Amino acid sequence: MSDQETRLAQIYDLQWAERPDLDVYVDLAAEFGARTVLDIGCGTGTFALRLAELGLAVIGVDPSAASLEIARAKMGAGQVRWVHGVASDVAGPPLPADLVTMTANVAQEIVADEDWDATLRSAWDCLRPGGYLVFETRDPARQAWLGWDREHSCQRFDLPGVGGLEQWYEVTDVTGGVVTFSGTYVFESDGVRLTPSSSLRFRSPDEVAASLAAAGFELAEVRDAPDRPGAELVFLARRPPAG
């Protein structure tokens, strides 16, 4: 793993200590009576550990070794099965899952159609009949990326053990529903400046629905994200019950 990946993973939880966006997923796990959950793109493990504390069996999978290293070091991490990789790398007990989740930006970070389709197929394979896949995505009609510039996105953080951090986003390309942008991080303690590049895929609700149907899912409901109403959509898709 790169030094940049490691340093950014180390400050992620400090920057985003409050995660109200995860509450809806905890509530859905309770609503569905889920006992086993697969968290795709688990990152530093915040959501997976919340579920484990509630007594659920949880598998967290993520392609970032740096994020998983942090997740594995957290209190209670031994209650979660951590997998370095993508959804197709998950197999074995305690599957099948009652619920598969992709929180925050995870669904949009899967940019290529073939990777998205493979993720949906893997989620299907990991679910029991009647189980649910839940994820969120920004509504492209809102064009959220128009505010991703230094003027509108710049924030300053005072992070324990790190010091001052200034951070902002700048869009570098918008093509075919894919928004590519840089995130600049300036550490005041040593002057280090990191500028990782990321891409997000903005799929329309109709595109998402079609991809779910192609993977065999039933689209049960589309809800507003409670913490970002009108901006983010939460998709609830079900693997049809057996028979």
N, C-alpha and C positions, 0 to 999 in steps of 0.2 A: 504494500500500500504506500502511497506517496505521503510526503510530509504535509502537503496541503490537505489531503483527505483526512489525515489524522488530526490535524489542528482544528479543522472545521467541525469534525465529529465531536471533538472534546468540548466545543463551546455551544453545541446545538441545544442541549438541555438547559444551559444557563441562559441563553437568549430567549428560549420559548418555555420557560418554567410553567407558565399557565397554559393549559391545553383544553379550553372549553369545547373545542371541536370534537374531542373524543367522547364527551358525555353521551352524545346520540348513539354511538356504537355500543357503549356499555348498556344503555337502556334497551337497545335492540337485542342484545344478547339475552337480557332478561325477558323481553317480550316474546322471543322465540323459544325460550326455555333451553337455550344452548348449554351443553355440557362440554363440548369439544370445539375449539375454535382454531382456525388457521389464519394467521395474520400475515398477509403478503406485503412485503416492503415494511417490515417491522421497525427498521431504523435502530435507534438506541433502546428500544424495548419498552417505552413508557406505557403504551396501551396493552401489550402482552402481559406486562407485570400487573397492571390494574386488574385484568381478568383473572390472573393466577391467584391474586390475593382474595378473590371472591370464590375460589375453589374450583375454577374451571381448568380443564386440561387444555394447554395452549401450545401451539407450534408457531414460532416466529421465523420467517425466512427473509433474507435480505442479501443483495449482491455486494454490499459494502462491508468489507472485513473490519474496517475501522469502527463503524457503527456497532457491529456485533461484539467487538471487543469491549466496548463500553457497556453494552447490554449485559454481557456475561459477568461483568464485575459488580453489578448492582445487587442490592439486598433482595433476596428471594429469587434470584436468577435461576437457581437450581430447580425451581418448579416448572420452568419453561424449557421446551426442547427447541434449541436454536439451530437453524440450518443456514449455512452460507451458500447462497445461490438464488435461483428463481423458483417460481411455483412448480415447474416441472421437475425440480430436484427433490421434492418432498414425497415421501412414500413411507409406508409402514405405520405401526402404532403411534399415537392413539387414533389414527384415522379409521373410518371415515369421520369427517367433521359435520357438526350441525350447522356451523356458520363459517363462512370465509369472508374476510374483510380486506379492504384496501383503503386505508384512511388518508387524510390530507391530500398530498399531490400524487400519490402513488399511481393511480390509474392514468393520470395525464403524463406521467414520466415514461410510460410505456408507449413510445412514439410510433414505431413501425406497425403497420397493420398485421404483419405475420406474427410479431411478438405479442400483440394484443390478443389476437385470435388464439395463440398458443396458451396464453395466460388464462383465458376463459375456459379453454378445454381442460386445462389442468385443475382449475377450480371445480369444474364439473366432476372430474374424476375423484377429487378429494372429498366431495360432499356425499352424504347419505341421501337417498331419495327423499324428497321433501325438505331438504336443507336449503339454506339461503346464502346467496352471495350479495354483499352490500359494499358499495363504494360511492365515492362522490367525485364530481367533476364540475368545473366552472361552466356556466352557460356562455357559449361563445358570443351570443347576441349582446352581452354586456360589454364585450371588448375590454376586459380588465387590464390587458397589457398596455393600454393607452396611458395608464398611470405609472408604468414601470420606467421611471426616469429618476435622475438624482433629485430633482426638485420635489417630486411627489412621494418618493419612497425612502428618502434618507432618514435613518434613525441612529441615535446614539445610545449605547448600552454601557452601564457600569456593571461589570461581571465579577463576581467574587473570585479572587485568586488570579484574575486575568487583567483587570483594569478596564480602562475605557476602550470602547470599540465603536467605530463608525461604519455603517453598512448601508448600501443602496443597490438598486437594480438599474440596468440600462438595456433596452431591447436592441438587438443587433440584426434581427431578420424575422419577417413574418411571411411564411410561404405555405400554401396548401393546408392551412389549419395548424401548422407547427410554428410556435413562437420560440425563438432562440434569444437568450438574454445572458448577460454577464451579471454576476453578483460581486460587488467590490467590498472587501473587508479590510479596514485599516486598524491595526492594533497600535494603540497609543503607547504601550509600554516599551516596544522595541521598534516601532515604525514599519513593521512588516505589512505589506499590502498584497492581498491575495485576490485574484479575479477569476474564479472558476466560471465556466460557461455551462449553461443548462438549456434543455429544450422541453417544452410542454406541448402536448397534442390537445387541441380544443375540438372535441367531437360534438356535433350537434346531438340533441336528444334523440332524433330519428336515427342517426348513425349508431349511437349506443344501443338503442333498442334493436336495430337490425343485427348488430354483431352478437347480442345476447341470444336472439332467436336462432341465429346460425349455429351457435354453440349448444343449442338445445334447451336453453333456459326459458322459463315463463317470466315475463316482466310483471311482477305483482303490483308495484307501486313506484312512483317517483315523488319524493318529498323535497321540500325546501330544507336546506341545512339550517337548523334553528339559530345558529350563531351568525349566519350570513344569509338571511332570507332574501330571495330574489337574485342572488349572485351565484350560489352553489346549489347543485342538485344532488340529492342522495337517491341512488338507484337500489331498489330491493328486487332481486331476481331469485327465482326458486327453481331448483332442480325438481322436475315433476315427481310426485310420489310414484312408487312402483305400482304397476298394474293399472 
